[in-house]
Amino acid sequence: MAEKKPLRQIARPFVADGPSGVSIRDRLKGFTVQDEQVLRAVGAHMGRLASADLARRCRDGLDHSTDTWAERKRELTAASSSRWAGSVTSHTHDQWGLSRRAQHAHLQSLDAGIATVRHRLSLPIGERGCRGKPGGYRSRGEWFAKTRRLAVLEDRYEQVRAEREAGRVCVVRGGRRLLNTRHNLDAAQLTETAWRQQWEATRWFLTADGESGKRQGNETIRVTPDGEISIKLPAPLADLANAKRGRYVLAAKVSFPHRGEEWRDRIEENRAVAYRIHLDVTRDRWYLDASWTRKDLPVIPLDALRPDGVIGVDTNADHLAAWLLDEHGNPTGSPRRLDYDLSGTADHRDAQVRHALTRLLHWARTTGVQAIAIEDLDFTDSTTREMHGPRKKFRQLISGIPTGRLRARLLSMCAEAGISVIAVDPAYTSMWGAQHWQKPLTSKNRKTSRHAAASVAIGRRALGHAIRRRTTPPPAHQSDVQGHRTAQARPRDRRREETRPRIPGPRTRSVQPDAERTRATRTSKTVRDVRSDQGWVQDSLLLTDQER
């Protein structure tokens, strides 16, 4: 008999932190021909400097130091200004650090794939896998193909590891996806001229970091409370200035309809605000983005959120399953299914996720709850193609769940709505939810899905209750004849979420199992077997068939 796999330790639920930054956007209208020429000239000039600085930072690799950073900044200052140079170098370091983190994640993925292939190759052909571990390969042909696959993964792992140890990274200003589109213009429905315009626009650099204590929070790109925009021109382009001290004032103005009051409060107090000007080539529109850091978000304790109940949400590849639970962990009302379609472009997928979350927040407002419970999902150890063998549809299902995108959107939207997010451990929520809640919540008029039952399990875990339901008492005790005997583990009891072992025998605890009952202890079935010390016994009566 196979040994039962022990349950892994379940982490405690916690209140997720809100977004640390804010970004708003407004369209620049009323452009003149000269305004567009100046922005194109400044963007192209600073873009060339940013590309050269990134190339030099990549050449420095692990030899980077504060001295090399200062030297790069001095060279950029001579070709632009000190503040432009500071923005360029800070963005260069952000890009290089992001590439290093992606390189590390790629190494972890390759290592997981190699370990899985080696494990499956070591098993006999056709051996079935146990719970949580894949089995052997199905045929000798597949086994041989995976040996070649293992050699490819090992060679690729050595290459990436050598690059990481040497400090080499692969980074493209403008995006690798747009770079690869150059070789597939027909599939992207683009001409070479249109692609070239997008490529040049994405490589422009019109970004300025904010500075607290400076006028309107930014000296490079300054925006006044009435929406006037002025830019500090780089030194080689100072002859294009139309204002004092080498500045150029745009004819276009912004108003920021969304979060405009918060933005005005910041610039009136001279608090740091970063700006970015960019061109949407497809729509031929110019935009201005304003962003800043938020450090004053209130943090509500977990115990203060539980009295009003929560909405448990189960995340799936094509929908969100949600159910409202009261403070005692009882599901109330009917479950909600919030569908979304993640096919198509990135903008379409993002819009689908936002629409589903908007409906979820509207429902949360009407119910009056203060928190939404969701799983703290992380599929980094399950996305490798070697993990689940030939189960291609299952791999696509896991990869299709929008964990990162949904988490970021949910946190930002809940912060604006004043609703907290409780993150719970995703261990066994689907399995235990289906085991304990799917059948009891199913009726003639409502068919409860496995995902809806999982949402109940998520909500109960966020409230601090065990996932399993109360055990049903015997019929006599359901009406509290001798006191309610339902056994329920307390929230602080250890191993309370494990499946309770089945004890053979009657459900009444006063009667022992059949295996432990002896002649001296079992209840007699005949008058002759009753001993005198067991109390009085009614004499047998001769009853007629009619009396019976």
ABEGO torsion letter per residue (X at the ends): XBBBBBBBBBBBBBBBBBBABBBBBBBBBGBBAAAAAAAAAAAAAAAAAAAAAAAAAAAAEAABBAAAAAAAAAAAAAABBAAAAAAAAAAAAAAAAAAAAAAAAAAAAAAAAAAAAAAAAABBBGBBBBBGBBBBBABAAAAAAAAAAAAAAAAAAAAAAAAAAAGBBBBBBGEAAAAAAAABAAAAGBBAAAAAAAAAAAABBBBBBBBBGBBGGBAABBBBAAGBBBBBBBAAAAAABABBGGBBBBABBBAGABGAAAAAAAAAAGBBBBBBBBBBAAAGBBBBBBBBBBAABBBBBAAAAAAAEBBBBBBBAABBBBBBBBAAGBBBEBBBBBBBBABEBAAAAAAAAAAAAAAAAAAAAAAGBABBBBBBBBAAAAABAAAAEABAAAAAAAAABBAAAAAAAAAAAAAAAGBBBBBBBABGAAAAAAAAAAAAABBAABBBBAAAAAAAAAAAAAAGBBABBBBBBBAAAAAGAAEBABBBBBAABBGAABBBBBBBEBABAABBBAAABBAAABBBABAAABBAAAEBBBBBBBBBAAAX
